[in-house]
Amino acid sequence: MENSFIGEFNKEFKKLYLDYNKAVSENDFDKAIEIGEKILEGLIKISREHILGILRNDTIKDLVEDIITFHEKNLAFIEGTCEAIKDMPVLFTFDTKERAVELLSSSISEFFSFVLGALMILADLEATARKHSTSSEDKSSVPRVM
């Protein structure tokens, strides 16, 4: 995992989050939900591919899987809610969309912090392991065989 990946991840999601916040502040809940779903889907994908796949400890894997599953359920709930109200008049859907945005906001905030923190720790561990493996090998000495 490279620092450039983490930087790109952070930059991309900050931009999406700014767009999301703008839509929320303008009460454009349809746009906010659309952007929020993209953010959450991206966080889920990154957490599965770049965090869960690297972990070796089964207990930690299970905990991370539970966190991912929680946010997948939030996303599914929001998608289901939006599907259920899509043909209803705006007058009846405003409160529901507002609650969906509140759930999205909470989920995005929590999950983004988790994913970014996990990526930073994994990147640091990888760099430390790489540094340790190259510094422990002294190529100038010949190994002795007894």
N, C-alpha and C positions, 0 to 999 in steps of 0.2 A: 504494500500500500504506500503510495507516494504522497508527499506533502502537496504536490500539485493537484492530486485528486481531491484532497480535503479542501483545498482552496477553491477549486472549481465547484465542488458541492456547496460550500458555504455561499459563494457568490451567486450561483444559480438559484438557490432556495431563498436567499435574501431578496432577490429581485421578485420572485414569485410572491413572497410574503408581503412585500411592499404593495404589489398590485392587489393582493388579497385585502390588505388593510384599507386601501383606497376604496375598493368596492364596498367593503363593510361600512366605512364612514359615510359613503354616499347612499347607503341603504339599498344598494343594488345587490340584493341577496342572491339572485340567480347567477350573476357573474361571480360573486364571492364563493358560492357553493361550487361552481365549476372549477375555479382556480384552487380552492381548498381541497377538492377531491384530487386534483393533479398533484398537489403538494403531498398529501397523505399517501397516494399511490407511489410516488417517488421515494418517500421515506421508507415505506414497506419494502419496496424493491431493493433499495440500498442496504437496508438492515438484513434482509435475507441473503443477498449476494456477498456483501463485504464485511458483515459482522458475524452472523450465525454460521456461515460456512467456514470461518477461520477458527472458531472456538473448539477446544478439545475436551474441556471438562463437561461431563454430562449434566451435572447439576446447574452449571452456569448456562449451558445450552437450553435447558428446560425453562429457566427463568427468562432468558431472552425470547424464547419461543412464546411464552405466556404474554410478554409485553407486546410482541408483534401481533399476536392473535387478538389481544384487547383492542388494538387500533384497527385491525382488519374488521372487527365486529362493529366498531364505531362507523367506519367507512360504509359497511354494508347497511347499517341502520339508516345512515344519511341517504344513501342511494335508494333504498327502499321507500323511505319517506318521500323523497322527491318524485319517485315514480308514481306513488299513490296519489299525489296532489297535482300532478302535471296538467290534468284536464279540468281542474277546479278553478273558479273565478279567483282573481287576485285578492279580493276582499276577504276570502276565507283562508287563504294560504299564507298571508303575511306573517302571522304569529308562528306558524309551523316552520317557515323558512328561517325566521329569526332564531328560533330554538336550534335548528340544524346548524346555523352559522355559529352559535354559541358553543355547541358540541365540537364542531370543526376547530374552532379557535383554541379550545382547551386541548384537544387531541394533538393538533399541530404543534402547539407550544411545548407540551410535554415530550412528544416524540422527537421533535427536532433537537431538543436539548440532549435527550438520551442518545440519539444517533451520532450527533457531532461529538459528544463526550466519548462515546465508545470508539469512534474512528480515531480520535486523537490518541487515546490510550493504546489502541492496537498499532498505530503508526509508530508511537514511541517505543513500544515493546519490540517491534520489528527492527527499528533502527538500533536499539540497544543490543539485540541479538546479533545483528550484522556486524556491529562494531566489536562486540565481544569475540565473535568467531574469527575476525580478521586480526585482532590484536593478540589473541592467544596462540596463534600460529607463528612461531619464529622460524622463518624460512632459511636463516643463515646457519642454523645448527643441524648436524646430521643426527638422526635418532640412533640411539645405541640399542643393540640387540644383545640380550644376555642368554 
